[in-house]
Amino acid sequence: MSENPNPIELQKHLGGLDYPVSKEDVVRRAEESGADGTVLEALRGLPEKTFEKPTDVTEAVFGG
């Protein structure tokens, strides 16, 4: 299992998203912002669902 990204780094790459968003939108935004492999791997592992707010993404990545 790979390590989780830093939560601040994660949210930095998701700035500018208009919620609610899909998993695909989250991953696309992170790719466009130049997220590193750790962040992208974590986001690609998210469940296929709609995220209502930024903390929903963080909780899904970190199991909060």
C-alpha atoms as one frame of an Amber mdcrd trajectory, in Angstrom:
protein
   0.000   0.000   0.000   1.353   3.393  -0.930   1.441   6.338   1.416  -1.309
   8.928   1.546  -0.646  12.427   0.240  -0.456  15.405   2.554  -4.023  16.743
   3.096  -2.934  20.309   2.391  -1.212  19.240  -0.827  -4.336  17.320  -1.814
  -6.645  20.309  -1.373  -4.165  22.614  -3.111  -4.627  20.601  -6.291  -8.407
  20.664  -6.001  -8.740  24.439  -5.715 -11.213  25.999  -8.084 -13.588  23.042
  -8.271 -17.278  23.893  -8.119 -18.955  21.346  -5.873 -20.733  18.985  -6.120
 -18.285  17.130  -8.366 -17.762  13.605  -9.657 -14.696  11.469  -9.075 -13.735
  12.094 -12.704 -13.865  15.872 -12.161 -11.688  15.561  -9.055  -9.048  13.484
 -10.851  -9.105  15.750 -13.933  -8.615  18.883 -11.811  -5.691  17.325  -9.965
  -4.074  16.272 -13.265  -4.524  19.773 -14.704  -2.959  21.357 -11.626   0.156
  19.183 -11.840  -0.494  16.893  -8.878   2.207  14.323  -8.216   1.771  10.566
  -8.448   0.894  10.125  -4.778  -2.011  12.559  -4.999  -3.246  11.170  -8.313
  -3.055   7.572  -7.115  -5.086   8.440  -4.012  -7.732  10.267  -6.046  -7.997
   7.524  -8.660  -8.786   5.150  -5.796 -11.835   7.167  -4.717 -15.270   5.567
  -4.953 -17.461   6.422  -7.935 -19.719   8.996  -6.313 -20.552  12.673  -6.154
 -18.603  14.727  -3.637 -20.643  17.546  -2.114 -17.774  19.544  -0.587 -13.956
  19.518  -0.328 -13.990  17.730   3.014 -15.900  14.834   1.409 -12.895  14.225
  -0.841 -10.457  14.479   2.067 -12.511  12.056   4.172 -12.727   9.576   1.293
  -8.932   9.652   0.815  -7.989   9.504   4.496 -10.874   7.453   5.843 -12.095
  10.239   8.117
